[in-house]
Amino acid sequence: MRLHARNVAAAAGVPPGDVERVAGEMAAAGDISAESARRIAGP
């Protein structure tokens, strides 16, 4: 599930340095989507 979360975060345009953090938060929340990745990554 974490690999999928990392791929979704990267595809959503999350900066490379933030992908792991964002993927971890998405996996923990059980909400793995591009929208979630962008929301967690912030502006």
C-alpha positions in Angstrom: 0.0 0.0 0.0 2.9 2.4 0.7 4.3 1.9 -2.8 1.0 2.8 -4.3 0.7 5.8 -2.0 4.2 7.0 -3.1 3.3 6.5 -6.8 0.0 8.5 -6.3 1.8 11.3 -4.5 4.5 11.6 -7.1 1.9 11.6 -9.9 -0.1 14.3 -8.1 2.9 16.6 -8.3 4.1 16.4 -4.8 7.8 17.6 -4.6 10.2 14.6 -4.4 11.4 15.6 -0.9 7.8 15.4 0.4 6.7 12.2 -1.3 7.6 9.8 1.6 5.9 12.0 4.2 2.7 12.5 2.1 2.6 8.8 1.3 2.9 7.8 4.9 0.1 10.2 5.9 -2.2 8.9 3.1 -1.5 5.3 4.0 -2.2 6.0 7.7 -5.5 7.7 6.9 -6.5 5.0 4.4 -7.2 7.7 1.8 -4.8 7.2 -1.1 -5.8 9.6 -3.9 -4.3 12.5 -5.8 -6.6 14.9 -4.1 -5.5 13.6 -0.7 -1.8 13.9 -1.7 -2.3 17.5 -2.8 -4.2 18.4 0.4 -1.5 16.9 2.7 1.4 18.4 0.7 -0.2 21.9 1.1 0.2 24.9 -1.2 
